[in-house]
Amino acid sequence: MGRFFQGIGQHWETLAVEVDDVFSAGDRVVVLVTARGRLRASNEDAGYTAAHAWTLRDGIPVRFAETVDAPVTLPAAVAAA
C-alpha cells in the first residue's frame, strides 16, 4: 500500500477521493470512489472512478487492490498510481 500512495504523490499535485458507496461481507470491503485532482506533469485537472477492494484482519488492512475506470486522456501510469 505504501508504493500505491507514493505513486499518488509522484503524479498528482492534489487528489481528493470521494466515497460513492461501500459494500462489505465478512473481512472484505469494496469502496466505490470518484477521484479528482491536478496532475503534476501537465498542471491540468483530471479525474477517474475506481473500486477499492480491501481485506481486513481484526480491523487492520492486510490487502488492497484498485480497479480504475479512467478516461482515455488520463495516462495509464497515472491512473494506476
TILUMPA-94995 format. One record per residue: residue number from 1; residue in three letters; chain; x, y, z of N, C-alpha, C in turn. Coordinates in steps of 0.1 Angstrom, whole numbers. Layout:
<site seq="NUM" type="ALA" mol="A" n_c1="X" n_c2="Y" n_c3="Z" ca_c1="X" ca_c2="Y" ca_c3="Z" c_c1="X" c_c2="Y" c_c3="Z"/>
...
//
This chain:
<site seq="1" type="MET" mol="A" n_c1="8" n_c2="-12" n_c3="0" ca_c1="0" ca_c2="0" ca_c3="0" c_c1="9" c_c2="12" c_c3="0"/>
<site seq="2" type="GLY" mol="A" n_c1="20" n_c2="12" n_c3="6" ca_c1="29" ca_c2="23" ca_c3="6" c_c1="33" c_c2="28" c_c3="-8"/>
<site seq="3" type="ARG" mol="A" n_c1="36" n_c2="18" n_c3="-17" ca_c1="40" ca_c2="21" ca_c3="-30" c_c1="28" c_c2="28" c_c3="-38"/>
<site seq="4" type="PHE" mol="A" n_c1="16" n_c2="23" n_c3="-35" ca_c1="5" ca_c2="29" ca_c3="-41" c_c1="4" c_c2="44" c_c3="-37"/>
<site seq="5" type="PHE" mol="A" n_c1="5" n_c2="47" n_c3="-25" ca_c1="3" ca_c2="61" ca_c3="-20" c_c1="15" c_c2="70" c_c3="-24"/>
<site seq="6" type="GLN" mol="A" n_c1="27" n_c2="64" n_c3="-25" ca_c1="38" ca_c2="71" ca_c3="-30" c_c1="36" c_c2="75" c_c3="-45"/>
<site seq="7" type="GLY" mol="A" n_c1="30" n_c2="66" n_c3="-53" ca_c1="27" ca_c2="69" ca_c3="-67" c_c1="17" c_c2="81" c_c3="-68"/>
<site seq="8" type="ILE" mol="A" n_c1="8" n_c2="82" n_c3="-59" ca_c1="-1" ca_c2="93" ca_c3="-59" c_c1="6" c_c2="106" c_c3="-58"/>
<site seq="9" type="GLY" mol="A" n_c1="15" n_c2="107" n_c3="-48" ca_c1="23" ca_c2="119" ca_c3="-46" c_c1="32" c_c2="122" c_c3="-58"/>
<site seq="10" type="GLN" mol="A" n_c1="37" n_c2="112" n_c3="-65" ca_c1="46" ca_c2="115" ca_c3="-76" c_c1="38" c_c2="121" c_c3="-88"/>
<site seq="11" type="HIS" mol="A" n_c1="26" n_c2="117" n_c3="-90" ca_c1="19" ca_c2="120" ca_c3="-102" c_c1="8" c_c2="131" c_c3="-100"/>
<site seq="12" type="TRP" mol="A" n_c1="4" n_c2="133" n_c3="-88" ca_c1="-7" ca_c2="142" ca_c3="-85" c_c1="-3" c_c2="154" c_c3="-76"/>
<site seq="13" type="GLU" mol="A" n_c1="-5" n_c2="166" n_c3="-80" ca_c1="-3" ca_c2="177" ca_c3="-72" c_c1="-13" c_c2="177" c_c3="-60"/>
<site seq="14" type="THR" mol="A" n_c1="-25" n_c2="175" n_c3="-64" ca_c1="-36" ca_c2="174" ca_c3="-54" c_c1="-45" c_c2="162" c_c3="-59"/>
<site seq="15" type="LEU" mol="A" n_c1="-51" n_c2="155" n_c3="-49" ca_c1="-60" ca_c2="145" ca_c3="-53" c_c1="-70" c_c2="143" c_c3="-41"/>
<site seq="16" type="ALA" mol="A" n_c1="-83" n_c2="145" n_c3="-45" ca_c1="-94" ca_c2="143" ca_c3="-35" c_c1="-102" c_c2="131" c_c3="-39"/>
<site seq="17" type="VAL" mol="A" n_c1="-105" n_c2="122" n_c3="-29" ca_c1="-112" ca_c2="110" ca_c3="-32" c_c1="-125" c_c2="110" c_c3="-24"/>
<site seq="18" type="GLU" mol="A" n_c1="-136" n_c2="109" n_c3="-32" ca_c1="-149" ca_c2="109" ca_c3="-26" c_c1="-155" c_c2="95" c_c3="-26"/>
<site seq="19" type="VAL" mol="A" n_c1="-160" n_c2="91" n_c3="-15" ca_c1="-166" ca_c2="78" ca_c3="-14" c_c1="-180" c_c2="78" c_c3="-19"/>
<site seq="20" type="ASP" mol="A" n_c1="-183" n_c2="70" n_c3="-29" ca_c1="-196" ca_c2="69" ca_c3="-35" c_c1="-205" c_c2="59" c_c3="-29"/>
<site seq="21" type="ASP" mol="A" n_c1="-198" n_c2="47" n_c3="-25" ca_c1="-206" ca_c2="36" ca_c3="-19" c_c1="-196" c_c2="27" c_c3="-13"/>
<site seq="22" type="VAL" mol="A" n_c1="-201" n_c2="19" n_c3="-3" ca_c1="-193" ca_c2="9" ca_c3="5" c_c1="-201" c_c2="-4" c_c3="6"/>
<site seq="23" type="PHE" mol="A" n_c1="-195" n_c2="-15" n_c3="3" ca_c1="-201" ca_c2="-28" ca_c3="4" c_c1="-192" c_c2="-37" c_c3="12"/>
<site seq="24" type="SER" mol="A" n_c1="-197" n_c2="-44" n_c3="21" ca_c1="-189" ca_c2="-53" ca_c3="29" c_c1="-195" c_c2="-67" c_c3="31"/>
<site seq="25" type="ALA" mol="A" n_c1="-186" n_c2="-77" n_c3="33" ca_c1="-190" ca_c2="-90" ca_c3="36" c_c1="-179" c_c2="-97" c_c3="43"/>
<site seq="26" type="GLY" mol="A" n_c1="-181" n_c2="-99" n_c3="56" ca_c1="-170" ca_c2="-105" ca_c3="64" c_c1="-158" c_c2="-96" c_c3="65"/>
<site seq="27" type="ASP" mol="A" n_c1="-147" n_c2="-101" n_c3="61" ca_c1="-134" ca_c2="-94" ca_c3="62" c_c1="-131" c_c2="-86" c_c3="49"/>
<site seq="28" type="ARG" mol="A" n_c1="-140" n_c2="-86" n_c3="40" ca_c1="-138" ca_c2="-79" ca_c3="27" c_c1="-147" c_c2="-67" c_c3="26"/>
<site seq="29" type="VAL" mol="A" n_c1="-141" n_c2="-56" n_c3="21" ca_c1="-148" ca_c2="-43" ca_c3="19" c_c1="-145" c_c2="-38" c_c3="5"/>
<site seq="30" type="VAL" mol="A" n_c1="-155" n_c2="-34" n_c3="-2" ca_c1="-153" ca_c2="-28" ca_c3="-15" c_c1="-158" c_c2="-14" c_c3="-14"/>
<site seq="31" type="VAL" mol="A" n_c1="-150" n_c2="-4" n_c3="-18" ca_c1="-154" ca_c2="10" ca_c3="-18" c_c1="-154" c_c2="16" c_c3="-32"/>
<site seq="32" type="LEU" mol="A" n_c1="-165" n_c2="21" n_c3="-37" ca_c1="-165" ca_c2="28" ca_c3="-50" c_c1="-162" c_c2="43" c_c3="-47"/>
<site seq="33" type="VAL" mol="A" n_c1="-153" n_c2="48" n_c3="-55" ca_c1="-148" ca_c2="62" ca_c3="-53" c_c1="-148" c_c2="70" c_c3="-66"/>
<site seq="34" type="THR" mol="A" n_c1="-148" n_c2="83" n_c3="-64" ca_c1="-145" ca_c2="92" ca_c3="-75" c_c1="-133" c_c2="100" c_c3="-71"/>
<site seq="35" type="ALA" mol="A" n_c1="-123" n_c2="101" n_c3="-79" ca_c1="-111" ca_c2="108" ca_c3="-76" c_c1="-109" c_c2="120" c_c3="-86"/>
<site seq="36" type="ARG" mol="A" n_c1="-105" n_c2="132" n_c3="-80" ca_c1="-103" ca_c2="143" ca_c3="-88" c_c1="-91" c_c2="151" c_c3="-83"/>
<site seq="37" type="GLY" mol="A" n_c1="-83" n_c2="156" n_c3="-92" ca_c1="-72" ca_c2="164" ca_c3="-87" c_c1="-64" c_c2="171" c_c3="-99"/>
<site seq="38" type="ARG" mol="A" n_c1="-53" n_c2="176" n_c3="-95" ca_c1="-44" ca_c2="183" ca_c3="-105" c_c1="-32" c_c2="174" c_c3="-108"/>
<site seq="39" type="LEU" mol="A" n_c1="-29" n_c2="171" n_c3="-121" ca_c1="-17" ca_c2="164" ca_c3="-124" c_c1="-5" c_c2="172" c_c3="-124"/>
<site seq="40" type="ARG" mol="A" n_c1="6" n_c2="167" n_c3="-119" ca_c1="19" ca_c2="174" ca_c3="-118" c_c1="25" c_c2="177" c_c3="-132"/>
<site seq="41" type="ALA" mol="A" n_c1="25" n_c2="167" n_c3="-140" ca_c1="31" ca_c2="168" ca_c3="-153" c_c1="25" c_c2="178" c_c3="-162"/>
<site seq="42" type="SER" mol="A" n_c1="12" n_c2="179" n_c3="-162" ca_c1="5" ca_c2="189" ca_c3="-172" c_c1="-1" c_c2="201" c_c3="-165"/>
<site seq="43" type="ASN" mol="A" n_c1="-2" n_c2="200" n_c3="-152" ca_c1="-8" ca_c2="210" ca_c3="-144" c_c1="-23" c_c2="212" c_c3="-147"/>
<site seq="44" type="GLU" mol="A" n_c1="-29" n_c2="201" n_c3="-152" ca_c1="-43" ca_c2="201" ca_c3="-156" c_c1="-51" c_c2="193" c_c3="-146"/>
<site seq="45" type="ASP" mol="A" n_c1="-64" n_c2="197" n_c3="-145" ca_c1="-74" ca_c2="189" ca_c3="-136" c_c1="-78" c_c2="177" c_c3="-143"/>
<site seq="46" type="ALA" mol="A" n_c1="-79" n_c2="166" n_c3="-136" ca_c1="-83" ca_c2="153" ca_c3="-142" c_c1="-90" c_c2="145" c_c3="-131"/>
<site seq="47" type="GLY" mol="A" n_c1="-96" n_c2="134" n_c3="-135" ca_c1="-103" ca_c2="125" ca_c3="-125" c_c1="-106" c_c2="112" c_c3="-131"/>
<site seq="48" type="TYR" mol="A" n_c1="-110" n_c2="103" n_c3="-122" ca_c1="-114" ca_c2="89" ca_c3="-126" c_c1="-123" c_c2="83" c_c3="-115"/>
<site seq="49" type="THR" mol="A" n_c1="-129" n_c2="72" n_c3="-118" ca_c1="-136" ca_c2="65" ca_c3="-108" c_c1="-129" c_c2="52" c_c3="-106"/>
<site seq="50" type="ALA" mol="A" n_c1="-131" n_c2="46" n_c3="-94" ca_c1="-124" ca_c2="33" ca_c3="-91" c_c1="-131" c_c2="25" c_c3="-81"/>
<site seq="51" type="ALA" mol="A" n_c1="-128" n_c2="13" n_c3="-80" ca_c1="-132" ca_c2="4" ca_c3="-70" c_c1="-120" c_c2="0" c_c3="-61"/>
<site seq="52" type="HIS" mol="A" n_c1="-121" n_c2="2" n_c3="-48" ca_c1="-110" ca_c2="-2" ca_c3="-39" c_c1="-115" c_c2="-15" c_c3="-32"/>
<site seq="53" type="ALA" mol="A" n_c1="-107" n_c2="-25" n_c3="-33" ca_c1="-110" ca_c2="-38" ca_c3="-26" c_c1="-101" c_c2="-40" c_c3="-14"/>
<site seq="54" type="TRP" mol="A" n_c1="-106" n_c2="-40" n_c3="-2" ca_c1="-98" ca_c2="-42" ca_c3="10" c_c1="-101" c_c2="-55" c_c3="16"/>
<site seq="55" type="THR" mol="A" n_c1="-90" n_c2="-62" n_c3="22" ca_c1="-92" ca_c2="-73" ca_c3="30" c_c1="-87" c_c2="-69" c_c3="44"/>
<site seq="56" type="LEU" mol="A" n_c1="-95" n_c2="-72" n_c3="54" ca_c1="-91" ca_c2="-68" ca_c3="68" c_c1="-89" c_c2="-80" c_c3="76"/>
<site seq="57" type="ARG" mol="A" n_c1="-80" n_c2="-80" n_c3="86" ca_c1="-79" ca_c2="-90" ca_c3="96" c_c1="-79" c_c2="-83" c_c3="109"/>
<site seq="58" type="ASP" mol="A" n_c1="-89" n_c2="-86" n_c3="117" ca_c1="-90" ca_c2="-79" ca_c3="130" c_c1="-91" c_c2="-64" c_c3="129"/>
<site seq="59" type="GLY" mol="A" n_c1="-97" n_c2="-59" n_c3="118" ca_c1="-99" ca_c2="-45" ca_c3="116" c_c1="-87" c_c2="-38" c_c3="110"/>
<site seq="60" type="ILE" mol="A" n_c1="-76" n_c2="-46" n_c3="107" ca_c1="-64" ca_c2="-40" ca_c3="101" c_c1="-63" c_c2="-44" c_c3="86"/>
<site seq="61" type="PRO" mol="A" n_c1="-60" n_c2="-34" n_c3="77" ca_c1="-59" ca_c2="-37" ca_c3="63" c_c1="-47" c_c2="-46" c_c3="60"/>
<site seq="62" type="VAL" mol="A" n_c1="-49" n_c2="-58" n_c3="54" ca_c1="-38" ca_c2="-66" ca_c3="50" c_c1="-36" c_c2="-68" c_c3="35"/>
<site seq="63" type="ARG" mol="A" n_c1="-46" n_c2="-64" n_c3="28" ca_c1="-46" ca_c2="-64" ca_c3="13" c_c1="-54" c_c2="-53" c_c3="7"/>
<site seq="64" type="PHE" mol="A" n_c1="-49" n_c2="-47" n_c3="-4" ca_c1="-56" ca_c2="-37" ca_c3="-11" c_c1="-54" c_c2="-38" c_c3="-26"/>
<site seq="65" type="ALA" mol="A" n_c1="-65" n_c2="-36" n_c3="-33" ca_c1="-64" ca_c2="-36" ca_c3="-48" c_c1="-73" c_c2="-25" c_c3="-53"/>
<site seq="66" type="GLU" mol="A" n_c1="-69" n_c2="-19" n_c3="-64" ca_c1="-77" ca_c2="-9" ca_c3="-70" c_c1="-79" c_c2="-12" c_c3="-85"/>
<site seq="67" type="THR" mol="A" n_c1="-92" n_c2="-11" n_c3="-89" ca_c1="-95" ca_c2="-12" ca_c3="-103" c_c1="-100" c_c2="2" c_c3="-108"/>
<site seq="68" type="VAL" mol="A" n_c1="-94" n_c2="7" n_c3="-118" ca_c1="-96" ca_c2="21" ca_c3="-122" c_c1="-104" c_c2="21" c_c3="-135"/>
<site seq="69" type="ASP" mol="A" n_c1="-114" n_c2="30" n_c3="-136" ca_c1="-121" ca_c2="33" ca_c3="-148" c_c1="-117" c_c2="48" c_c3="-152"/>
<site seq="70" type="ALA" mol="A" n_c1="-107" n_c2="49" n_c3="-159" ca_c1="-101" ca_c2="62" ca_c3="-162" c_c1="-104" c_c2="67" c_c3="-177"/>
<site seq="71" type="PRO" mol="A" n_c1="-106" n_c2="80" n_c3="-179" ca_c1="-108" ca_c2="84" ca_c3="-193" c_c1="-95" c_c2="81" c_c3="-201"/>
<site seq="72" type="VAL" mol="A" n_c1="-97" n_c2="80" n_c3="-214" ca_c1="-86" ca_c2="77" ca_c3="-223" c_c1="-75" c_c2="88" c_c3="-222"/>
<site seq="73" type="THR" mol="A" n_c1="-79" n_c2="100" n_c3="-219" ca_c1="-69" ca_c2="111" ca_c3="-219" c_c1="-60" c_c2="111" c_c3="-206"/>
<site seq="74" type="LEU" mol="A" n_c1="-64" n_c2="103" n_c3="-196" ca_c1="-55" ca_c2="102" ca_c3="-184" c_c1="-45" c_c2="91" c_c3="-186"/>
<site seq="75" type="PRO" mol="A" n_c1="-32" n_c2="94" n_c3="-186" ca_c1="-22" ca_c2="83" ca_c3="-188" c_c1="-24" c_c2="72" c_c3="-178"/>
<site seq="76" type="ALA" mol="A" n_c1="-22" n_c2="60" n_c3="-184" ca_c1="-25" ca_c2="47" ca_c3="-176" c_c1="-16" c_c2="47" c_c3="-164"/>
<site seq="77" type="ALA" mol="A" n_c1="-4" n_c2="51" n_c3="-165" ca_c1="6" ca_c2="50" ca_c3="-153" c_c1="1" c_c2="59" c_c3="-142"/>
<site seq="78" type="VAL" mol="A" n_c1="-5" n_c2="71" n_c3="-145" ca_c1="-10" ca_c2="80" ca_c3="-135" c_c1="-23" c_c2="74" c_c3="-129"/>
<site seq="79" type="ALA" mol="A" n_c1="-32" n_c2="69" n_c3="-136" ca_c1="-44" ca_c2="63" ca_c3="-131" c_c1="-41" c_c2="51" c_c3="-122"/>
<site seq="80" type="ALA" mol="A" n_c1="-31" n_c2="43" n_c3="-125" ca_c1="-28" ca_c2="32" ca_c3="-117" c_c1="-20" c_c2="35" c_c3="-105"/>
<site seq="81" type="ALA" mol="A" n_c1="-14" n_c2="47" n_c3="-105" ca_c1="-6" ca_c2="51" ca_c3="-93" c_c1="-16" c_c2="54" c_c3="-82"/>
//
